[in-house]
Amino acid sequence: MKYLKLAEFYEEAGGTTKRLEKIEILSKFLKQLDERDRDVLYLLMGDIYPEYDDRKIGISNQLALKCIAKSTGINEKDVLKEWRNIGDLGKVAEKLVSNKKQSTLRSQVLTTSKVIDNLRRLPRLIGKGTVSKKVSLITELLTSASSLEALYLVRTLIGDLRIGVKESTIRDSISSAFFNREDGASKKIQDAIDKTNDIAAVFDIAGKKKLSGFNKLKLEVGKPIKVMLAGKALTIKDAFVSVGKPCAVEYKYDGFRMLIHKDGEKIMFFTRNLENVSNQFPEIVGYIKKYVKGKSFVLDSEAVGFNKKTKEYRPFQEISQRIRRKYNIEKLQDELPVELTVFDILFYEGKSLLSEPFEKRSALVRKIVQNHPYKIVTSKQIITSDEKKAEAFYKKALGDNQEGAMFKNLSAGYQPGRRVGHMLKIKPESKDLDLVITGGEYGTGKRSGWLSSFILSCRGKKGEFLEVGKMGTGIKEKPTVLPSSVKDAERKEKSTLDTGADISFNELTEKLKPYFLKESGRTVKIKPKIVVSVTYQEIQKSPNYNSGFALRFPRFTALRPDRSANSVSTLEELKKDYDSQKRNWRYG
Ligand code: AMP
């Protein structure tokens, strides 16, 4: 298929903000898509492989800029100037290519398969000469591109398509294109997406126009699955109303989510972002082999840090480095040990358990996992209808340094990727949010050269990012100086990867730099990528931010490398916090 056709589709879909119109446009596009064009589905999502695949395009703005310069023959400084003026690198490419194309002819017609081919080579490149190889692969595409194609090629490269097509838009468009929006079609398609995390695999089946075809799709051990997410309850009473009585109440552990896959001898770990972290936790491989019965399974769990000497549990931010760190794993394993707390199971001995009731899944977990404290345990749980008992249990969890409690409906299935009303979390008066950085301001004096305040955003109803305040505290003035005995590789990793709670202004600025979108004066707009946990004193209504709210005294507590921008706190959650805060004032 010609890439131009896809670019025209992007343009048309991006031209409307109305969801139904988008669905109509996409559904028309899907209908005329050939089976062989299945990879175009990945491009629609701004990707080159299925969502579960680790290989991403990963091109920085700076590199894209270099490629635009090279392919248009304009010098980098001038391209940079254009970028400062226009603020959208895609639009810069569109303009510069259009200027150039008046004088020269295009060398080749671009096809989607050529685009995919070249883009797929990018993540494979490693070692010496990588940058120039990347530049030549991209430049080859850009020199064949029309101005419209250049616009979307560049936006694809930097991961910012801006056409407002989300997974749910594709789901509903498939339903409309191939199933006439038949009752239940959207749900079946969504289930299929959740099970496979592969939109093209779902498209293959949809093209045959038989809903029953989706039954063939199965969970696969070894392929990451999205986790089920919890809703939020403000009081224990509310929690019981939502999940019903009796229900399971469990400790809400303060660690990070891990899905454990075992397929015979092969054991793999994935985070809630589908990231493969199998190599980072060798000790857990041992626990799984020794203490969990079964040849093949997928377990849902929380890895919780503890102090080796005192055996006290530690908050997430103190152990967050373990997720990304690739060097000196053994040392880290010794310094920051984790206990695996298993609370659910999705697959066992060849069979999916997604539609089994929680009660059964939970019982199976307790049957196959042998408890060995500070290695692997099952979540602490009671089953009760009694609010007083639930409250005492919740208080005990807090006393044990954990975050709160989870309330779980006993008969509900497991819904990957959904925030569900049948699993609810309850935490003390919430003063803690995960937010994404979407802007910053350069400091002055001893902080000049770095961003010294950071704009925080939550997510709105349509997935847009809404500003909620500026954060400047909780961050250190200077980076930690590492002793000279620390090797270069480790040093590099420590400075660029997550340093947990211990980060300085300049380290955080460096971390954000690849995502700078536009600088004007001292302020910078930043692509929503880096997620942070913050505490705050209270929420106020405010006209200063487009969310309508402002956090008072937000304070940085940790980077959240395990979270993506679209999993940050929502405006709804902020509103709830705001309301509950009002309630407390009123009732003391
Ligand atoms: P939150 O991160 O505040 O949205 O709360 C949900 C998270 O709590 C889940 O994603 C898990 O990582 C974590 N969690 C801790 N303990 C449990 C538990 N017993 N059951 C389910 N999730 C838990």
Boltz pocket constraint, residues with backbone or C-beta under 6 A from the ligand:
constraints:
  - pocket:
      binder: B
      contacts: [[A, 228], [A, 229], [A, 230], [A, 250], [A, 251], [A, 252], [A, 253], [A, 254], [A, 255], [A, 256], [A, 257], [A, 301], [A, 302], [A, 343], [A, 379], [A, 380], [A, 406], [A, 425]]
      max_distance: 6.0
